[in-house]
Amino acid sequence: MIRIELVKTLELAGRALADNAMIPIFQCFCFTKTHVIAYNDSIGIIAPCETKQAFAVNGKTLLGLLTHSLAKEVEFTLEEHDCIVKAGRSTFRLPWFKPNEFLFEEPEPKWLAKLALTNDLLFGFQACLMTASKDNTQPALMGVCLNGVQHTLYSCDGDAITRYTFSKGQKCAAVIMLPSAFVDTVLKMGFGTDIGKNGYLNVNTEWAHAELGNGYHIYGRVIENPNPFDHANEIKNTIEGTPTYLEVPKGLSHALARALVIGSDESKPTRLTVQEGRLKLLTESSMGIVRDSLQFPKHPDVQANINAELTQRAIGLCDQMAILERCTVYRRGDVLFQLLGNMS
């Protein structure tokens, strides 16, 4: 087979290789004669790849050897204990696993819903992934909630909540928590690539399945939680009153960047004060004091301590904002909404 094509395929499938050797087969590329599979007990990737025999070898080792080769073609031959990999004038001997040691089996295609992986949905994944929890002590929040009933995506990391409303043309009655690793892999393999064209997302109570172009498949185990986090109710309980949304003030991103220079090392808040049509920023730390003042007409007078880094991230996605005593909120039309809790 052509080495360059094989390397490209393995680089994509390799996103599902396990980081540790607790279960060796999870660190392997499993060749089935028609496909190559990588699976780490959380996500699995299947890619088209024809071989004469079925076998599995350590993925990092094989990919490293092939990446650092200049050979045009690669051949695999199995012996009793070794897989012989011939690449040009180089020969590699690698221990291999038999097909009866493969652990991943594709689930039966009994799906509750099927959604087109449009740029609209993928952008929602991208926005929500930014505020999905990375805290291993909160596994139930380490993903993106697909609420097909409300046509929304949600995520929360304890400091921020994101809500994205996708096209009502998509039919989905399921409420599923998609693991972050699965969503991230779908984005990296599908957003803006030929592989991602004409893709579909299938879901049931156990699995999420991204069916991409050219025969690529991504599987992710759905996060099970008998008491799911109620994102909508949390937003309702946090917002007091009716936010006054205004265009994000010109120059706010640069002002927040200056605030981060002073406050980031000591995790100091930036105080926002709205008064008489001006938005004033104040950040103080042992490194110094930085003040800024921006035009912000027609917004009610209010004061709030915010995280400058998270706020800068929010205005990178949204074009309107409102400041409240308990939180700041951001939106882009009726599609994207983000809430950030204020600092004490």
C-alpha positions in Angstrom: 0.0 0.0 0.0 1.1 3.6 -0.5 2.9 4.8 2.6 1.8 8.5 2.5 -1.9 7.5 2.2 -1.5 5.0 5.0 0.1 7.6 7.3 -2.7 10.1 6.6 -5.3 7.4 7.5 -3.5 6.4 10.7 -3.0 10.0 11.8 -6.8 10.4 11.7 -7.6 7.1 13.4 -4.8 7.7 15.9 -6.9 10.2 17.7 -8.6 7.3 19.4 -5.5 5.6 20.7 -5.2 5.3 24.5 -2.5 7.3 26.3 -1.5 4.6 28.7 -0.7 0.9 28.4 -3.1 -0.4 31.0 -4.9 -2.3 28.3 -2.4 -2.8 25.5 -4.9 -3.4 22.7 -6.3 0.1 23.3 -2.9 1.5 22.1 -3.1 -0.5 18.9 -4.2 -0.1 15.3 -6.5 -3.0 14.6 -6.5 -4.0 10.9 -9.5 -6.0 9.9 -8.5 -6.6 6.2 -11.0 -3.9 5.1 -10.6 -1.2 7.8 -8.3 0.0 10.6 -9.8 0.6 14.0 -8.5 2.5 17.0 -10.4 2.4 20.3 -9.6 3.5 23.8 -12.8 2.5 25.6 -14.2 6.0 25.3 -14.1 6.8 21.5 -13.5 4.6 18.5 -12.5 5.5 15.0 -12.9 3.3 11.9 -11.2 4.2 8.7 -11.0 2.4 5.3 -7.8 0.5 5.0 -7.2 -2.7 3.0 -4.7 -5.3 4.2 -4.2 -9.0 3.2 -4.5 -10.2 6.8 -6.1 -9.1 10.1 -3.8 -8.1 12.9 -3.0 -5.3 15.4 0.2 -3.5 16.3 1.1 -0.7 18.6 -0.2 2.5 16.9 2.3 5.0 18.2 5.2 2.8 17.2 3.9 2.0 13.7 2.9 5.5 12.9 6.3 6.8 14.1 8.2 4.4 12.0 6.1 5.1 8.9 6.2 8.9 9.4 10.0 8.9 9.5 10.3 6.8 6.3 10.8 7.9 2.7 9.5 4.7 1.2 6.8 4.9 -1.4 5.1 1.6 -0.4 4.6 -0.5 2.7 4.1 -4.2 3.0 2.9 -6.3 6.1 3.8 -9.9 6.6 2.8 -12.0 9.7 5.0 -14.5 11.3 4.3 -16.5 14.5 5.5 -13.7 16.9 6.3 -10.7 14.7 4.6 -8.5 12.2 7.2 -7.7 9.5 6.8 -4.2 8.1 8.8 -3.6 5.0 9.1 0.1 3.9 11.5 0.5 1.1 14.9 -0.8 2.2 13.9 -0.7 5.9 12.4 -3.7 7.7 10.7 -3.5 11.1 9.7 -6.3 13.4 6.7 -5.6 15.7 4.8 -7.8 18.2 1.2 -8.3 17.0 -2.2 -9.2 18.4 -4.6 -11.6 16.8 -8.2 -10.7 15.7 -9.7 -12.6 18.6 -8.0 -10.1 20.9 -9.7 -7.0 19.4 -12.1 -5.5 21.9 -14.2 -3.1 19.8 -17.4 -4.2 18.0 -19.6 -1.7 16.2 -22.9 -1.4 18.0 -26.1 -2.3 16.2 -27.4 0.6 14.1 -30.5 1.1 16.3 -30.5 4.9 16.5 -33.0 7.2 18.2 -32.2 10.1 15.9 -30.1 11.0 12.9 -28.9 14.6 12.3 -27.0 16.1 9.4 -23.5 17.3 10.5 -24.0 20.7 9.0 -21.7 23.7 9.6 -24.5 25.0 11.8 -24.4 22.0 14.1 -20.6 21.8 14.0 -20.2 25.5 15.0 -22.5 24.8 17.9 -20.3 21.9 18.9 -17.3 24.2 18.7 -18.9 26.9 20.8 -20.1 24.5 23.5 -16.9 22.6 23.7 -15.2 25.8 24.9 -17.2 25.7 28.1 -17.5 22.0 28.7 -15.9 20.9 32.0 -12.4 19.5 32.1 -12.7 18.6 35.7 -12.4 14.8 36.1 -14.3 15.0 39.4 -17.4 16.2 37.4 -17.6 13.6 34.6 -21.2 14.3 34.0 -20.3 17.8 32.8 -17.4 16.7 30.6 -19.3 16.9 27.4 -22.0 18.7 25.2 -25.6 18.1 25.9 -27.7 17.6 22.8 -31.3 18.5 23.6 -33.1 17.6 20.5 -36.5 18.4 22.0 -35.5 22.1 22.3 -33.1 22.0 19.3 -30.3 23.2 21.6 -26.8 22.3 22.6 -25.6 23.1 26.1 -22.3 22.9 28.1 -21.2 24.0 31.5 -17.8 24.1 33.3 -18.9 25.6 36.6 -18.0 29.1 35.6 -19.8 29.4 32.3 -22.8 28.0 30.5 -23.2 28.0 26.7 -26.5 27.4 24.8 -26.6 27.1 21.1 -29.8 26.8 19.1 -29.5 24.7 15.9 -31.8 24.5 12.9 -35.3 23.4 13.7 -35.1 21.5 10.4 -33.1 18.9 12.2 -35.4 16.3 13.8 -34.3 14.8 17.1 -36.4 13.9 20.1 -33.4 12.6 22.2 -31.6 14.3 25.1 -28.0 12.9 25.0 -24.7 13.9 26.7 -22.0 13.7 24.1 -18.5 13.2 25.6 -16.0 16.0 24.9 -13.5 13.6 23.4 -16.1 12.5 20.8 -17.2 16.1 20.0 -13.5 17.3 19.7 -12.7 14.4 17.3 -15.8 15.0 15.1 -14.8 18.7 14.9 -11.1 18.0 14.0 -12.0 15.4 11.4 -15.2 16.9 10.0 -15.2 20.7 10.2 -14.1 22.2 6.8 -12.7 18.9 5.5 -13.6 16.7 2.6 -14.0 13.8 5.1 -16.7 15.8 6.9 -18.8 16.5 3.8 -22.3 14.9 3.9 -21.8 13.6 7.4 -24.4 12.4 9.9 -24.7 12.1 13.6 -26.6 9.1 15.0 -27.4 8.8 18.7 -29.0 6.4 21.1 -28.9 6.0 24.9 -25.5 4.2 24.7 -23.6 5.5 21.7 -23.0 8.6 19.5 -21.9 7.8 16.0 -20.5 10.2 13.4 -20.8 8.9 9.9 -18.4 10.9 7.9 -17.5 10.9 4.2 -15.2 8.4 2.5 -16.2 5.6 4.9 -14.9 7.1 8.2 -16.8 6.4 11.4 -16.4 7.9 14.9 -18.1 6.2 17.9 -18.3 7.7 21.4 -19.9 6.3 24.6 -22.7 8.6 25.8 -22.2 10.0 29.3 -24.8 8.3 31.5 -26.2 10.4 34.4 -29.4 9.6 36.2 -29.6 13.2 37.5 -28.6 15.3 34.5 -27.6 18.9 35.0 -30.5 21.3 34.2 -28.8 24.0 32.1 -31.9 25.9 31.3 -33.0 26.1 34.9 -29.5 27.2 36.0 -29.6 30.0 33.5 -33.1 31.0 34.7 -32.1 31.0 38.4 -28.8 32.9 37.8 -30.2 35.8 35.7 -32.2 38.3 37.8 -34.3 40.8 35.9 -34.1 41.4 32.2 -30.7 41.9 30.6 -30.1 45.1 28.6 -28.1 43.8 25.6 -25.9 46.2 23.8 -23.2 45.9 21.1 -19.8 44.8 22.6 -18.0 48.1 23.2 -15.3 48.9 20.7 -11.9 48.3 22.3 -13.1 45.9 25.0 -11.0 43.0 23.8 -7.8 45.1 24.0 -8.8 46.4 27.4 -9.3 42.9 28.7 -5.9 41.9 27.3 -4.3 44.7 29.3 -6.2 43.6 32.4 -4.8 40.1 31.9 -1.2 41.4 31.9 -1.8 42.7 35.4 -4.2 40.2 36.9 -3.7 36.8 35.3 -0.8 35.5 37.3 -2.6 36.2 40.6 -6.1 35.3 39.3 -7.3 38.8 40.2 -10.8 39.9 39.0 -11.4 42.9 36.8 -14.0 45.2 38.1 -16.6 46.5 35.6 -18.4 49.6 36.5 -21.1 51.0 34.2 -22.0 54.6 35.0 -23.4 57.5 32.9 -22.9 55.7 29.7 -19.3 54.6 30.3 -17.9 51.2 31.0 -14.9 51.4 33.3 -12.5 48.6 33.9 -10.2 48.3 36.9 -7.6 45.6 37.6 -5.3 45.6 40.6 -2.5 43.3 41.6 1.0 43.4 43.0 2.2 44.0 39.5 0.3 47.3 39.2 -3.0 48.9 38.4 -4.6 49.2 35.0 -7.7 51.3 34.2 -9.7 51.7 31.0 -12.9 53.6 30.1 -15.1 52.8 27.1 -18.4 54.1 25.7 -21.3 52.0 26.7 -24.5 54.1 26.4 -28.0 53.1 27.5 -26.9 50.3 29.8 -28.2 50.5 33.4 -25.6 51.4 36.0 -24.1 48.3 37.6 -20.9 47.0 39.1 -19.5 43.4 38.7 -16.2 41.6 39.2 -15.4 39.4 36.1 -12.8 37.0 34.9 -11.1 38.9 32.1 -9.9 35.8 30.2 -13.4 34.2 30.1 -15.0 37.4 29.1 -12.5 37.9 26.3 -13.3 34.4 25.1 -17.1 35.1 25.2 -16.9 38.3 23.1 -14.8 36.4 20.6 -17.9 34.5 19.8 -20.7 36.9 20.6 -21.4 40.5 19.4 -23.8 41.7 22.2 -23.4 41.7 26.0 -25.1 42.7 29.2 -23.7 43.1 32.7 -25.7 42.0 35.8 -24.9 41.8 39.5 -24.6 38.0 39.5 -23.4 37.4 36.0 -22.5 38.7 32.6 -24.4 37.4 29.5 -23.5 37.4 25.9 -25.3 36.5 22.7 -25.1 36.4 18.9 -28.6 36.8 17.5 -31.0 34.2 18.7 -28.5 31.4 18.1 -25.7 31.6 20.6 -25.9 32.5 24.3 -23.3 32.4 27.0 -23.5 33.1 30.7 -20.4 33.8 32.9 -20.8 33.9 36.7 -19.3 37.0 38.3 -16.3 36.6 40.7 -16.6 37.5 44.4 
